Amino acid sequence: MDFEQIVKVESSVKIPANKMQVQAKFVNKKIESEVNHQFDKLSEILEKKLGELRAVEFLSKEYLDKIIDDVMNVKGADNGDMEVTLDDIIMTTRDMLLKEIQSLGRRHDSSLRRN
């Protein structure tokens, strides 16, 4: 192959390579734009959900500790190595609520009797 043919082949390869490079840059920008758009949407959703989560009132640690202590007392655990399950906590809190409702009912009944 002589020098002229090598130059022709080289130039014929450079043009498609340059076009491919331009297309790759375009596709890269398009992907980057879409990723940024999706990231912004996800950020908005997460901010909204985080705001909703902050609005929820959770039990305080002290109140939860009291419930667990009550569960231990109901189960008859003298030492703290007894396992407490979610079902135990649910049953104990249900019983606590029932007792509170009954107490409120008795107070209401006694106040009605006085009047």
N, CA, C and O atoms as CSV, one atom per row, in Angstrom:
chain,resi,resn,atom,element,x,y,z
A,1,MET,N,N,0.843,-1.170,0.000
A,1,MET,CA,C,0.000,0.000,0.000
A,1,MET,C,C,0.890,1.236,0.000
A,1,MET,O,O,1.847,1.332,0.769
A,2,ASP,N,N,0.568,2.146,-0.848
A,2,ASP,CA,C,1.380,3.356,-0.883
A,2,ASP,C,C,0.812,4.416,0.057
A,2,ASP,O,O,-0.280,4.261,0.602
A,3,PHE,N,N,1.553,5.464,0.230
A,3,PHE,CA,C,1.220,6.521,1.191
A,3,PHE,C,C,-0.135,7.157,0.904
A,3,PHE,O,O,-0.882,7.457,1.836
A,4,GLU,N,N,-0.466,7.370,-0.373
A,4,GLU,CA,C,-1.752,7.991,-0.745
A,4,GLU,C,C,-2.931,7.141,-0.304
A,4,GLU,O,O,-3.917,7.669,0.209
A,5,GLN,N,N,-2.843,5.861,-0.493
A,5,GLN,CA,C,-3.929,4.974,-0.095
A,5,GLN,C,C,-4.089,4.970,1.438
A,5,GLN,O,O,-5.206,4.930,1.953
A,6,ILE,N,N,-2.982,5.011,2.136
A,6,ILE,CA,C,-3.038,5.034,3.600
A,6,ILE,C,C,-3.734,6.309,4.081
A,6,ILE,O,O,-4.532,6.259,5.017
A,7,VAL,N,N,-3.445,7.435,3.459
A,7,VAL,CA,C,-4.077,8.701,3.817
A,7,VAL,C,C,-5.573,8.633,3.543
A,7,VAL,O,O,-6.370,9.103,4.354
A,8,LYS,N,N,-5.968,8.049,2.400
A,8,LYS,CA,C,-7.398,7.927,2.062
A,8,LYS,C,C,-8.119,7.048,3.089
A,8,LYS,O,O,-9.201,7.390,3.567
A,9,VAL,N,N,-7.516,5.940,3.408
A,9,VAL,CA,C,-8.140,5.030,4.378
A,9,VAL,C,C,-8.246,5.718,5.735
A,9,VAL,O,O,-9.276,5.640,6.405
A,10,GLU,N,N,-7.186,6.380,6.124
A,10,GLU,CA,C,-7.178,7.086,7.406
A,10,GLU,C,C,-8.250,8.160,7.448
A,10,GLU,O,O,-8.962,8.267,8.447
A,11,SER,N,N,-8.386,8.946,6.418
A,11,SER,CA,C,-9.395,10.008,6.391
A,11,SER,C,C,-10.799,9.428,6.324
A,11,SER,O,O,-11.732,9.993,6.895
A,12,SER,N,N,-10.957,8.312,5.637
A,12,SER,CA,C,-12.297,7.710,5.576
A,12,SER,C,C,-12.694,7.114,6.931
A,12,SER,O,O,-13.883,7.000,7.230
A,13,VAL,N,N,-11.737,6.747,7.727
A,13,VAL,CA,C,-12.022,6.222,9.066
A,13,VAL,C,C,-12.257,7.365,10.049
A,13,VAL,O,O,-13.087,7.239,10.949
A,14,LYS,N,N,-11.549,8.465,9.893
A,14,LYS,CA,C,-11.677,9.597,10.816
A,14,LYS,C,C,-13.064,10.214,10.778
A,14,LYS,O,O,-13.599,10.558,11.832
A,15,ILE,N,N,-13.661,10.365,9.621
A,15,ILE,CA,C,-14.979,11.011,9.494
A,15,ILE,C,C,-16.038,10.231,10.274
A,15,ILE,O,O,-16.728,10.833,11.097
A,16,PRO,N,N,-16.201,8.917,10.057
A,16,PRO,CA,C,-17.204,8.187,10.857
A,16,PRO,C,C,-16.868,8.191,12.352
A,16,PRO,O,O,-17.768,8.231,13.192
A,17,ALA,N,N,-15.577,8.148,12.680
A,17,ALA,CA,C,-15.190,8.163,14.093
A,17,ALA,C,C,-15.585,9.486,14.732
A,17,ALA,O,O,-16.068,9.502,15.864
A,18,ASN,N,N,-15.391,10.590,14.029
A,18,ASN,CA,C,-15.790,11.899,14.557
A,18,ASN,C,C,-17.298,11.988,14.708
A,18,ASN,O,O,-17.800,12.517,15.699
A,19,LYS,N,N,-18.024,11.465,13.713
A,19,LYS,CA,C,-19.492,11.467,13.803
A,19,LYS,C,C,-19.952,10.627,14.994
A,19,LYS,O,O,-20.869,11.014,15.717
A,20,MET,N,N,-19.311,9.478,15.191
A,20,MET,CA,C,-19.683,8.627,16.316
A,20,MET,C,C,-19.372,9.313,17.642
A,20,MET,O,O,-20.122,9.171,18.608
A,21,GLN,N,N,-18.284,10.047,17.690
A,21,GLN,CA,C,-17.916,10.767,18.907
A,21,GLN,C,C,-18.950,11.842,19.227
A,21,GLN,O,O,-19.330,12.025,20.383
A,22,VAL,N,N,-19.403,12.556,18.186
A,22,VAL,CA,C,-20.435,13.579,18.382
A,22,VAL,C,C,-21.731,12.927,18.849
A,22,VAL,O,O,-22.391,13.437,19.754
A,23,GLN,N,N,-22.099,11.804,18.238
A,23,GLN,CA,C,-23.320,11.109,18.646
A,23,GLN,C,C,-23.195,10.592,20.082
A,23,GLN,O,O,-24.157,10.646,20.848
A,24,ALA,N,N,-22.024,10.097,20.442
A,24,ALA,CA,C,-21.812,9.596,21.803
A,24,ALA,C,C,-21.959,10.727,22.816
A,24,ALA,O,O,-22.552,10.541,23.878
A,25,LYS,N,N,-21.416,11.900,22.485
A,25,LYS,CA,C,-21.558,13.051,23.383
A,25,LYS,C,C,-23.026,13.443,23.519
A,25,LYS,O,O,-23.491,13.753,24.617
A,26,PHE,N,N,-23.754,13.430,22.408
A,26,PHE,CA,C,-25.178,13.771,22.429
A,26,PHE,C,C,-25.944,12.776,23.302
A,26,PHE,O,O,-26.747,13.176,24.145
A,27,VAL,N,N,-25.695,11.487,23.101
A,27,VAL,CA,C,-26.380,10.454,23.895
A,27,VAL,C,C,-26.004,10.597,25.365
A,27,VAL,O,O,-26.855,10.450,26.242
A,28,ASN,N,N,-24.744,10.882,25.633
A,28,ASN,CA,C,-24.293,11.062,27.010
A,28,ASN,C,C,-25.025,12.220,27.683
A,28,ASN,O,O,-25.457,12.099,28.829
A,29,LYS,N,N,-25.165,13.348,26.972
A,29,LYS,CA,C,-25.891,14.498,27.529
A,29,LYS,C,C,-27.355,14.158,27.752
A,29,LYS,O,O,-27.948,14.560,28.753
A,30,LYS,N,N,-27.935,13.418,26.818
A,30,LYS,CA,C,-29.348,13.021,26.932
A,30,LYS,C,C,-29.535,12.135,28.174
A,30,LYS,O,O,-30.471,12.336,28.948
A,31,ILE,N,N,-28.652,11.171,28.357
A,31,ILE,CA,C,-28.739,10.283,29.523
A,31,ILE,C,C,-28.538,11.082,30.808
A,31,ILE,O,O,-29.271,10.899,31.780
A,32,GLU,N,N,-27.557,11.955,30.810
A,32,GLU,CA,C,-27.294,12.783,31.988
A,32,GLU,C,C,-28.502,13.643,32.338
A,32,GLU,O,O,-28.847,13.793,33.510
A,33,SER,N,N,-29.132,14.197,31.331
A,33,SER,CA,C,-30.315,15.022,31.551
A,33,SER,C,C,-31.456,14.194,32.144
A,33,SER,O,O,-32.137,14.645,33.066
A,34,GLU,N,N,-31.665,12.994,31.621
A,34,GLU,CA,C,-32.743,12.135,32.112
A,34,GLU,C,C,-32.449,11.671,33.546
A,34,GLU,O,O,-33.352,11.619,34.380
A,35,VAL,N,N,-31.205,11.342,33.822
A,35,VAL,CA,C,-30.834,10.919,35.171
A,35,VAL,C,C,-31.066,12.064,36.158
A,35,VAL,O,O,-31.605,11.851,37.243
A,36,ASN,N,N,-30.662,13.267,35.783
A,36,ASN,CA,C,-30.887,14.427,36.653
A,36,ASN,C,C,-32.373,14.666,36.883
A,36,ASN,O,O,-32.794,14.978,37.997
A,37,HIS,N,N,-33.163,14.517,35.826
A,37,HIS,CA,C,-34.619,14.696,35.940
A,37,HIS,C,C,-35.201,13.665,36.903
A,37,HIS,O,O,-35.991,14.004,37.784
A,38,GLN,N,N,-34.805,12.403,36.725
A,38,GLN,CA,C,-35.318,11.349,37.601
A,38,GLN,C,C,-34.842,11.559,39.035
A,38,GLN,O,O,-35.591,11.311,39.980
A,39,PHE,N,N,-33.609,12.012,39.201
A,39,PHE,CA,C,-33.076,12.296,40.531
A,39,PHE,C,C,-33.873,13.406,41.207
A,39,PHE,O,O,-34.191,13.313,42.393
A,40,ASP,N,N,-34.194,14.447,40.459
A,40,ASP,CA,C,-34.983,15.547,41.018
A,40,ASP,C,C,-36.366,15.074,41.433
A,40,ASP,O,O,-36.861,15.448,42.497
A,41,LYS,N,N,-36.998,14.245,40.591
A,41,LYS,CA,C,-38.320,13.712,40.936
A,41,LYS,C,C,-38.241,12.857,42.193
A,41,LYS,O,O,-39.085,12.965,43.082
A,42,LEU,N,N,-37.225,12.009,42.258
A,42,LEU,CA,C,-37.060,11.151,43.427
A,42,LEU,C,C,-36.788,11.979,44.675
A,42,LEU,O,O,-37.299,11.668,45.751
A,43,SER,N,N,-35.995,13.018,44.539
A,43,SER,CA,C,-35.705,13.897,45.677
A,43,SER,C,C,-36.979,14.556,46.195
A,43,SER,O,O,-37.183,14.650,47.405
A,44,GLU,N,N,-37.835,15.010,45.284
A,44,GLU,CA,C,-39.106,15.619,45.690
A,44,GLU,C,C,-39.975,14.617,46.435
A,44,GLU,O,O,-40.568,14.944,47.464
A,45,ILE,N,N,-40.050,13.397,45.916
A,45,ILE,CA,C,-40.865,12.355,46.555
A,45,ILE,C,C,-40.315,12.053,47.945
A,45,ILE,O,O,-41.073,11.948,48.909
A,46,LEU,N,N,-38.998,11.914,48.045
A,46,LEU,CA,C,-38.390,11.616,49.342
A,46,LEU,C,C,-38.605,12.753,50.338
A,46,LEU,O,O,-38.866,12.502,51.515
A,47,GLU,N,N,-38.498,13.987,49.882
A,47,GLU,CA,C,-38.745,15.136,50.764
A,47,GLU,C,C,-40.173,15.111,51.280
A,47,GLU,O,O,-40.419,15.347,52.463
A,48,LYS,N,N,-41.118,14.821,50.382
A,48,LYS,CA,C,-42.527,14.767,50.774
A,48,LYS,C,C,-42.748,13.656,51.795
A,48,LYS,O,O,-43.406,13.870,52.813
A,49,LYS,N,N,-42.197,12.464,51.527
A,49,LYS,CA,C,-42.367,11.334,52.442
A,49,LYS,C,C,-41.679,11.605,53.782
A,49,LYS,O,O,-42.199,11.229,54.833
A,50,LEU,N,N,-40.529,12.246,53.749
A,50,LEU,CA,C,-39.839,12.594,54.981
A,50,LEU,C,C,-40.661,13.580,55.803
A,50,LEU,O,O,-40.723,13.474,57.028
A,51,GLY,N,N,-41.288,14.534,55.133
A,51,GLY,CA,C,-42.175,15.469,55.829
A,51,GLY,C,C,-43.346,14.756,56.465
A,51,GLY,O,O,-43.727,15.062,57.594
A,52,GLU,N,N,-43.928,13.790,55.736
A,52,GLU,CA,C,-45.036,13.016,56.293
A,52,GLU,C,C,-44.575,12.205,57.494
A,52,GLU,O,O,-45.285,12.098,58.494
A,53,LEU,N,N,-43.385,11.637,57.385
A,53,LEU,CA,C,-42.854,10.827,58.478
A,53,LEU,C,C,-42.591,11.680,59.708
A,53,LEU,O,O,-42.835,11.243,60.833
A,54,ARG,N,N,-42.096,12.891,59.502
A,54,ARG,CA,C,-41.847,13.785,60.634
A,54,ARG,C,C,-43.138,14.199,61.316
A,54,ARG,O,O,-43.138,14.504,62.509
A,55,ALA,N,N,-44.237,14.213,60.578
A,55,ALA,CA,C,-45.522,14.620,61.143
A,55,ALA,C,C,-46.144,13.531,62.020
A,55,ALA,O,O,-47.021,13.811,62.836
A,56,VAL,N,N,-45.686,12.288,61.847
A,56,VAL,CA,C,-46.237,11.177,62.628
A,56,VAL,C,C,-45.691,11.247,64.051
A,56,VAL,O,O,-44.501,11.477,64.265
A,57,GLU,N,N,-46.575,11.046,65.008
A,57,GLU,CA,C,-46.153,11.043,66.400
A,57,GLU,C,C,-45.844,9.612,66.822
A,57,GLU,O,O,-46.718,8.745,66.819
A,58,PHE,N,N,-44.599,9.383,67.181
A,58,PHE,CA,C,-44.176,8.068,67.628
A,58,PHE,C,C,-44.220,7.997,69.144
A,58,PHE,O,O,-44.289,9.015,69.831
A,59,LEU,N,N,-44.177,6.774,69.647
A,59,LEU,CA,C,-44.109,6.585,71.093
A,59,LEU,C,C,-42.742,7.038,71.584
A,59,LEU,O,O,-41.731,6.855,70.906
A,60,SER,N,N,-42.729,7.620,72.749
A,60,SER,CA,C,-41.442,7.997,73.335
A,60,SER,C,C,-40.748,6.731,73.834
A,60,SER,O,O,-41.392,5.712,74.084
A,61,LYS,N,N,-39.453,6.813,73.972
A,61,LYS,CA,C,-38.683,5.671,74.468
A,61,LYS,C,C,-39.132,5.311,75.882
A,61,LYS,O,O,-39.234,4.135,76.229
A,62,GLU,N,N,-39.396,6.324,76.684
A,62,GLU,CA,C,-39.818,6.078,78.060
A,62,GLU,C,C,-41.147,5.316,78.096
A,62,GLU,O,O,-41.316,4.386,78.884
A,63,TYR,N,N,-42.092,5.722,77.230
A,63,TYR,CA,C,-43.397,5.058,77.215
A,63,TYR,C,C,-43.253,3.622,76.721
A,63,TYR,O,O,-43.890,2.713,77.254
A,64,LEU,N,N,-42.420,3.419,75.709
A,64,LEU,CA,C,-42.187,2.070,75.206
A,64,LEU,C,C,-41.508,1.211,76.266
A,64,LEU,O,O,-41.834,0.033,76.407
A,65,ASP,N,N,-40.570,1.787,77.012
A,65,ASP,CA,C,-39.937,1.052,78.110
A,65,ASP,C,C,-40.965,0.657,79.160
A,65,ASP,O,O,-40.901,-0.445,79.705
A,66,LYS,N,N,-41.914,1.546,79.450
A,66,LYS,CA,C,-42.974,1.236,80.424
A,66,LYS,C,C,-43.827,0.068,79.932
A,66,LYS,O,O,-44.181,-0.824,80.703
A,67,ILE,N,N,-44.152,0.085,78.647
A,67,ILE,CA,C,-44.949,-1.012,78.079
A,67,ILE,C,C,-44.182,-2.329,78.195
A,67,ILE,O,O,-44.750,-3.354,78.572
A,68,ILE,N,N,-42.898,-2.296,77.870
A,68,ILE,CA,C,-42.089,-3.521,77.954
A,68,ILE,C,C,-41.990,-3.994,79.396
A,68,ILE,O,O,-42.046,-5.196,79.658
A,69,ASP,N,N,-41.841,-3.057,80.341
A,69,ASP,CA,C,-41.828,-3.438,81.764
A,69,ASP,C,C,-43.150,-4.081,82.155
A,69,ASP,O,O,-43.170,-5.081,82.873
A,70,ASP,N,N,-44.254,-3.510,81.686
A,70,ASP,CA,C,-45.571,-4.094,81.975
A,70,ASP,C,C,-45.689,-5.494,81.373
A,70,ASP,O,O,-46.254,-6.391,81.998
A,71,VAL,N,N,-45.164,-5.683,80.177
A,71,VAL,CA,C,-45.190,-7.013,79.546
A,71,VAL,C,C,-44.407,-7.993,80.398
A,71,VAL,O,O,-44.845,-9.120,80.629
A,72,MET,N,N,-43.237,-7.554,80.866
A,72,MET,CA,C,-42.409,-8.421,81.709
A,72,MET,C,C,-43.139,-8.777,82.996
A,72,MET,O,O,-43.074,-9.916,83.457
A,73,ASN,N,N,-43.833,-7.799,83.576
A,73,ASN,CA,C,-44.580,-8.063,84.813
A,73,ASN,C,C,-45.708,-9.050,84.559
A,73,ASN,O,O,-45.941,-9.947,85.368
A,74,VAL,N,N,-46.409,-8.893,83.444
A,74,VAL,CA,C,-47.512,-9.801,83.115
A,74,VAL,C,C,-46.973,-11.211,82.895
A,74,VAL,O,O,-47.588,-12.189,83.320
A,75,LYS,N,N,-45.827,-11.312,82.231
A,75,LYS,CA,C,-45.240,-12.628,81.954
A,75,LYS,C,C,-44.526,-13.207,83.166
A,75,LYS,O,O,-44.137,-14.375,83.169
A,76,GLY,N,N,-44.357,-12.380,84.202
A,76,GLY,CA,C,-43.720,-12.855,85.428
A,76,GLY,C,C,-42.213,-12.952,85.322
A,76,GLY,O,O,-41.603,-13.821,85.946
A,77,ALA,N,N,-41.617,-12.096,84.564
A,77,ALA,CA,C,-40.163,-12.127,84.400
A,77,ALA,C,C,-39.512,-11.288,85.487
A,77,ALA,O,O,-39.782,-10.093,85.608
A,78,ASP,N,N,-38.656,-11.921,86.274
A,78,ASP,CA,C,-37.943,-11.188,87.318
A,78,ASP,C,C,-36.679,-10.545,86.774
A,78,ASP,O,O,-36.288,-9.463,87.212
A,79,ASN,N,N,-36.047,-11.206,85.828
A,79,ASN,CA,C,-34.839,-10.631,85.241
A,79,ASN,C,C,-35.143,-10.191,83.808
A,79,ASN,O,O,-36.131,-10.622,83.213
A,80,GLY,N,N,-34.302,-9.347,83.273
A,80,GLY,CA,C,-34.582,-8.747,81.969
A,80,GLY,C,C,-34.196,-9.577,80.772
A,80,GLY,O,O,-34.161,-9.058,79.656
A,81,ASP,N,N,-33.898,-10.879,80.965
A,81,ASP,CA,C,-33.457,-11.669,79.822
A,81,ASP,C,C,-34.592,-12.418,79.134
A,81,ASP,O,O,-34.336,-13.206,78.224
A,82,MET,N,N,-35.852,-12.191,79.548
A,82,MET,CA,C,-36.983,-12.825,78.885
A,82,MET,C,C,-37.262,-12.088,77.577
A,82,MET,O,O,-37.183,-10.861,77.515
A,83,GLU,N,N,-37.582,-12.838,76.552
A,83,GLU,CA,C,-37.835,-12.245,75.237
A,83,GLU,C,C,-39.247,-11.668,75.188
A,83,GLU,O,O,-40.202,-12.305,75.631
A,84,VAL,N,N,-39.369,-10.472,74.653
A,84,VAL,CA,C,-40.658,-9.809,74.501
A,84,VAL,C,C,-40.969,-9.765,73.015
A,84,VAL,O,O,-40.177,-9.259,72.219
A,85,THR,N,N,-42.127,-10.297,72.647
A,85,THR,CA,C,-42.516,-10.304,71.237
A,85,THR,C,C,-43.471,-9.157,70.952
A,85,THR,O,O,-44.012,-8.536,71.867
A,86,LEU,N,N,-43.667,-8.890,69.682
A,86,LEU,CA,C,-44.613,-7.847,69.284
A,86,LEU,C,C,-46.028,-8.210,69.733
A,86,LEU,O,O,-46.798,-7.336,70.130
A,87,ASP,N,N,-46.368,-9.492,69.670
A,87,ASP,CA,C,-47.689,-9.928,70.135
A,87,ASP,C,C,-47.865,-9.630,71.622
A,87,ASP,O,O,-48.944,-9.223,72.051
A,88,ASP,N,N,-46.798,-9.834,72.413
A,88,ASP,CA,C,-46.867,-9.513,73.843
A,88,ASP,C,C,-47.148,-8.033,74.053
A,88,ASP,O,O,-47.967,-7.659,74.892
A,89,ILE,N,N,-46.470,-7.207,73.295
A,89,ILE,CA,C,-46.656,-5.754,73.424
A,89,ILE,C,C,-48.070,-5.372,73.012
A,89,ILE,O,O,-48.710,-4.552,73.671
A,90,ILE,N,N,-48.563,-5.961,71.922
A,90,ILE,CA,C,-49.923,-5.649,71.457
A,90,ILE,C,C,-50.941,-6.049,72.511
A,90,ILE,O,O,-51.851,-5.277,72.813
A,91,MET,N,N,-50.804,-7.251,73.078
A,91,MET,CA,C,-51.763,-7.705,74.091
A,91,MET,C,C,-51.717,-6.807,75.321
A,91,MET,O,O,-52.761,-6.455,75.870
A,92,THR,N,N,-50.529,-6.439,75.754
A,92,THR,CA,C,-50.386,-5.597,76.947
A,92,THR,C,C,-50.959,-4.209,76.711
A,92,THR,O,O,-51.666,-3.679,77.568
A,93,THR,N,N,-50.666,-3.618,75.567
A,93,THR,CA,C,-51.215,-2.283,75.295
A,93,THR,C,C,-52.728,-2.342,75.162
A,93,THR,O,O,-53.424,-1.418,75.582
A,94,ARG,N,N,-53.245,-3.422,74.579
A,94,ARG,CA,C,-54.699,-3.576,74.491
A,94,ARG,C,C,-55.298,-3.633,75.890
A,94,ARG,O,O,-56.305,-2.980,76.166
A,95,ASP,N,N,-54.678,-4.414,76.774
A,95,ASP,CA,C,-55.164,-4.503,78.156
A,95,ASP,C,C,-55.071,-3.156,78.862
A,95,ASP,O,O,-55.973,-2.778,79.609
A,96,MET,N,N,-53.969,-2.425,78.624
A,96,MET,CA,C,-53.817,-1.096,79.237
A,96,MET,C,C,-54.930,-0.165,78.761
A,96,MET,O,O,-55.509,0.578,79.554
A,97,LEU,N,N,-55.224,-0.212,77.463
A,97,LEU,CA,C,-56.292,0.646,76.931
A,97,LEU,C,C,-57.649,0.262,77.492
A,97,LEU,O,O,-58.450,1.132,77.834
A,98,LEU,N,N,-57.914,-1.045,77.591
A,98,LEU,CA,C,-59.192,-1.482,78.156
A,98,LEU,C,C,-59.341,-1.012,79.605
A,98,LEU,O,O,-60.410,-0.553,80.007
A,99,LYS,N,N,-58.269,-1.127,80.380
A,99,LYS,CA,C,-58.317,-0.655,81.770
A,99,LYS,C,C,-58.569,0.845,81.824
A,99,LYS,O,O,-59.340,1.320,82.657
A,100,GLU,N,N,-57.918,1.589,80.936
A,100,GLU,CA,C,-58.109,3.048,80.910
A,100,GLU,C,C,-59.545,3.396,80.516
A,100,GLU,O,O,-60.150,4.301,81.092
A,101,ILE,N,N,-60.082,2.681,79.539
A,101,ILE,CA,C,-61.479,2.924,79.121
A,101,ILE,C,C,-62.439,2.597,80.258
A,101,ILE,O,O,-63.383,3.347,80.508
A,102,GLN,N,N,-62.202,1.479,80.949
A,102,GLN,CA,C,-63.058,1.112,82.081
A,102,GLN,C,C,-62.957,2.153,83.186
A,102,GLN,O,O,-63.963,2.505,83.804
A,103,SER,N,N,-61.766,2.642,83.435
A,103,SER,CA,C,-61.573,3.668,84.462
A,103,SER,C,C,-62.320,4.940,84.088
A,103,SER,O,O,-62.976,5.554,84.929
A,104,LEU,N,N,-62.218,5.330,82.822
A,104,LEU,CA,C,-62.957,6.520,82.365
A,104,LEU,C,C,-64.460,6.308,82.489
A,104,LEU,O,O,-65.197,7.222,82.860
A,105,GLY,N,N,-64.908,5.094,82.175
A,105,GLY,CA,C,-66.339,4.782,82.296
A,105,GLY,C,C,-66.814,4.866,83.735
A,105,GLY,O,O,-67.893,5.392,84.009
A,106,ARG,N,N,-66.004,4.342,84.661
A,106,ARG,CA,C,-66.375,4.412,86.091
A,106,ARG,C,C,-66.419,5.860,86.564
A,106,ARG,O,O,-67.331,6.247,87.295
A,107,ARG,N,N,-65.445,6.656,86.155
A,107,ARG,CA,C,-65.448,8.076,86.558
A,107,ARG,C,C,-66.659,8.787,85.968
A,107,ARG,O,O,-67.271,9.629,86.625
A,108,HIS,N,N,-66.996,8.453,84.751
A,108,HIS,CA,C,-68.157,9.070,84.114
A,108,HIS,C,C,-69.437,8.663,84.845
A,108,HIS,O,O,-70.308,9.497,85.094
A,109,ASP,N,N,-69.545,7.380,85.187
A,109,ASP,CA,C,-70.714,6.911,85.916
A,109,ASP,C,C,-70.839,7.577,87.277
A,109,ASP,O,O,-71.936,7.963,87.682
A,110,SER,N,N,-69.718,7.716,87.990
A,110,SER,CA,C,-69.791,8.331,89.304
A,110,SER,C,C,-70.137,9.813,89.217
A,110,SER,O,O,-70.820,10.342,90.094
A,111,SER,N,N,-69.673,10.484,88.170
A,111,SER,CA,C,-70.024,11.895,88.033
A,111,SER,C,C,-71.505,12.038,87.649
A,111,SER,O,O,-72.138,13.024,88.026
A,112,LEU,N,N,-72.057,11.092,86.921
A,112,LEU,CA,C,-73.483,11.136,86.607
A,112,LEU,C,C,-74.323,10.887,87.843
A,112,LEU,O,O,-75.383,11.494,87.991
A,113,ARG,N,N,-73.881,10.011,88.736
A,113,ARG,CA,C,-74.626,9.710,89.952
A,113,ARG,C,C,-74.662,10.923,90.901
A,113,ARG,O,O,-75.648,11.144,91.605
A,114,ARG,N,N,-73.575,11.697,90.905
A,114,ARG,CA,C,-73.530,12.876,91.773
A,114,ARG,C,C,-74.491,13.951,91.290
A,114,ARG,O,O,-74.982,14.748,92.089
A,115,ASN,N,N,-74.758,13.980,90.012
A,115,ASN,CA,C,-75.634,15.042,89.468
A,115,ASN,C,C,-77.052,14.656,89.512
A,115,ASN,O,O,-77.915,15.429,89.096
